[in-house]
């Protein structure tokens, strides 16, 4: 991260927070010292948190109910831009970004059934997954300067957001695999990588919800084999598919029951920690937020029965 970016983020947040309704429900929102976290349930309830403050991201000229409910958003590595989607009409959403310092939403192309938007590390490109009715889901990349987009690969899974390599040259994404037993309604998934310059693709692991480390060394993901709805282990693999390893298993409950991780693991800017979302209550769809220290292998619960964490940037 370039020198001074943290100061810009801090000043921007302080200015915005003076003009924004502030809530600090520490039992619901994850907060970490020296960090900006993107938390919430997609564009209907997105917020940015620091250790002491909360910024609600509300659409300009619209109410939260006007926004799509299923779009997985993202936060740029420098913490300056949020990428998401906005509901326009039945089955159609617009790809949007929010520049924190400028307090400005920018709207790009409309697509059918937008599932996720992932912003590149330099903020100039948006990888998104969309699915027209009756057609396979596509992974596309939109250039924010020109507004044009190109298809990268298909078919892809709609159940996870793509993840950029830190050099913005490759994307990790999820694909659906045939169920082991077609009589059982349970999806199987794999993690693939595509190289943008050559369109070459390769498989790196079986699993779900890839998340590329800022260091570029690892792709974290969830092992969902035999577990409908979520994963019982957080895994990591090299971008070439080597060195698959288990990072942590989901904690057991008071009565020995095993929970499930959902959504992609969220890397710290230093690539030394992960934030993991574990389902606390399936009906209320609340999360236990865990912090995994990859140096000590210690797993610490930071929030109980809260909202998920979707992005992590540094605040200086």
N, C-alpha and C positions, 0 to 999 in steps of 0.2 A: 504494500500500500504506500502510495506516495506521501511524503511529508506534508502535513497541513490538511489532508482530507478529513481526518478526525475532527479538527477544529471547525471545518466548514459544516460538517454534519451536526456537531454540537450546537453551533450558532443557529443553524437552520431549524433544528428541533426546538431550541429555546424560543425563537421567534414565533414558530407555529403554535407552540404550546400555550403561548400567551393569548392566542386567538381561538383556541380550541378547548372544548369541554374536556377536562382532565379527570380521569378516573384511575385509581391505583388499587384495584382489587387484588391484593397480593395472593389471595387464595385461588385466583382464577388465571392470572397472567404470569407467565414466566419472565423473570428479570435476572440479569447477570451484570455484575460490576464491569464497567468499561465496554459494554456491548449494546448494540441495537438489535432487537429481535423482531421479526415479523411473526405475528400471532393471529389466530382467528380461524374462521371457517370459510375461506374463499372470499369473494368480493362483497358478500353481504355483511361481513363482520371482521374486516381487516384492521389491525392496529399495529403500531410500532411502539415498543417499550424500551425504556432505558432502566437504569437501576431505581429511578425515583419517579419517572414520568411516563405518560401514555399519550400517544397521538392517534386519534381516530382518523382513518382514511375514508372520507365520505365522497361520493361522486358529485362533481359539479353539476348543478342543475337537475338532480334526480334524487330520489329516495333510495335507501338500501333495498327496499322490496323490489325495485326495478332491475336489480342486478341478478345475473345467473347464480345458481346455487352450487354448481358442481365444478367450476373452473379452479384448478390448482394454480395459485399465484407463485411469484418468486421475488426475491430481493437481490439486487446487484451486490457483487462482492464488496464494493466500496460503500454500500449502505445509502446511496443517493437516489436510487430509482426502484420503484415497485412495478412489476408487470402483472397484469391480470386480464379480466374480460368483463364486458358489459352487455347485458341482455338488450337486444334491439327489437326483436320480434320473435314469434314462435319458432324455436329451433335455431335462431340466429343470434350470434354474439359478435361484438366488436372487440378486437384486441386493443388494449389500452395500457399506457404507462403513466405513472405518477412521479414527477420530479419533485423531490422533497423541498429543496431550496427554493424553487420557483413556485411551489404550491400549485402545480399545474398538471392537469390530466391531458394527455394527448391520445387521440383516437386514430386507429389504423384500420386496416381492411376488416370487413365483416365476413364471417365464415359460418358454416352450419355446424352446430354441435361442437363448440369449443370445449376441450377438456382440460387443457393445461397450457401455461405460458411460462417459458424459462428464459431469463435474460442472460446474455453472454457476459463475461467478466468485464469487457470494455463498454458494455451498455449499448452497442451499436446494432446488435442482432437479437431477434426473439425466435427461439425454437418453440413451436406449438404443435399440439395434436388436435386434429379436428376430424369429424366423421359425418359425411353426408349420408342421408338415409339410403339404406340398401347397398352402400359401398364400404370398402375397407377404410379403416382409420389411417390417416396420413401423418407423417412427421414432416413438417415444413419449417423453413427458416425465412424470416422476414427481416429485411434491411430497414432499420428505422430512419435512415437518411433518405432513401428513395421510396419507401413504402411498398416495394415489390417483394414478392415471396417466391420461393422455389420449393418443389417437392424433393425431400432428401431420400426418403425410403418409405415403403409400405409392404405389407400391412404392419401396423404397430398396435400395441395394447392401449386402450383408453384409460386404464386404471392406474397409471403412474405418469409423473411428469418426466420429460427428458432432462438430462443433466450435462452441462457443458464441461469439457476439459478446460483447465485454466488458461491454455493458450488459444482457446476458441477454435481449434482445428478439428476436434472430434466431439461426438455427442454419444453418451450412453443412454439407451432407451430400453423399454420393456416390450416383449412380444408375448402373445398368448400361445400356449402349447396345448395339444389335444389332451383332454382329461384321460387319466389312466383307466378309469372305468366310466364309460359314457352314461351309465345308469345313475351315477352320482353327480349332482350339480356342484362340481368343484373345479375351479380353474387352476391350471398349471402355467407357470411363467418362466421366461428366461431373460437374461440381461445380454443385450448386444451392444456393440460399439460400431459407429459409422465414421469413416474418415471423409470429411467434406470435400477435400480436393480431388479425391479419386473415386468417391462413392463406394469404396470397399467396406464391407461389413464383416464382423466376426463375433462369435458368441464367447462370452467370458464366464458365465455362470448360470445355473438355474436359480431363480429367485425373483424378487419383486422390488420396485422402488429404488432404482440406482441413485447414488449421490457421489459425485466425483470430488475428491479432496482438493482444497486449494493448492496443495503442494504438487498435485498431479500424480502422486505415487499410488493412490488406492482408489477403488470404487467401493463404497459401502453399500450394502443392500440388505434386504430381509429374506430369510429362509422361510418360505411359505409352504413347503411341501407337506401335504397332508393336513393343512390348517386353513380351512376356508375363512376368508376375511382378514387374515393378518399373519404375522410371522412370530415364531417363538424364539428365534435367534437373529442377532445382528451379525452379519458376515462382512468380510472384506476380500477383495481380489485385486490383483494387479491389472492394469488396463489391457495387457496382452493375454489375460486368462490364467496366469500362473499364480501360485502361492495363495490359494483359497484358504481362509482361516476364519474361525469363530472369534468374534470380539466379545460378545456377551450373550447370555440367555436371559429371557424375560424373567423378572422376579416372580416367585410363587407367592400366593396370597396367604392370609392368616390360616386358612384351612388346607393349605397345600395345593390349591388349584393354580394352574398356570395361566397367566394372561397372554395378551397378544400385542405385539408392536404393529403400528400402522403408519402410513405415510413414510416418506423417505427420511433416513437419518440425516441430521443437520450438522454439518461440520463447523467447528470453530475456525476463525480466520487463520489460526496457527496450525491447523490440521492435527492438533494434539488432543482434541476433545470432540465428543459428539453429544447432541441432544436427541433423545429418543422419546417418541410418543407411544405410550401404552394405554389401551382402552381401559378406563376406570369403570364406566357404566355404558353398556351398549344401548340402552333405551334413551338415556339423556345425551349420549355421544360425548361424554367428557373424558379427559385424558389425565393420566399421571405422566408428568414430564420428568425424565431421568437424565442426569448428566453423567456421561462415561468418560473418565480420564484414561486415555490410552497409554499413559506412562505407568500409572499405578494399577490400572485395570479395576479401579474402584467405581462402583455405580452408586450414585446418590440421587434420591428423589428430591426434586426441587419444588414441584407443584403437585398437589393431589386434586383430582376431579376438576381440572381446569380446561382451557382451550389449547389446541395444538400449537406447536412452534413450527414455522415453515421456512425461516431464514435467519441468518446470523451474520452480523457485520461488526467491525471494530469501531469503538467510540473512544477517542483520545481527548 
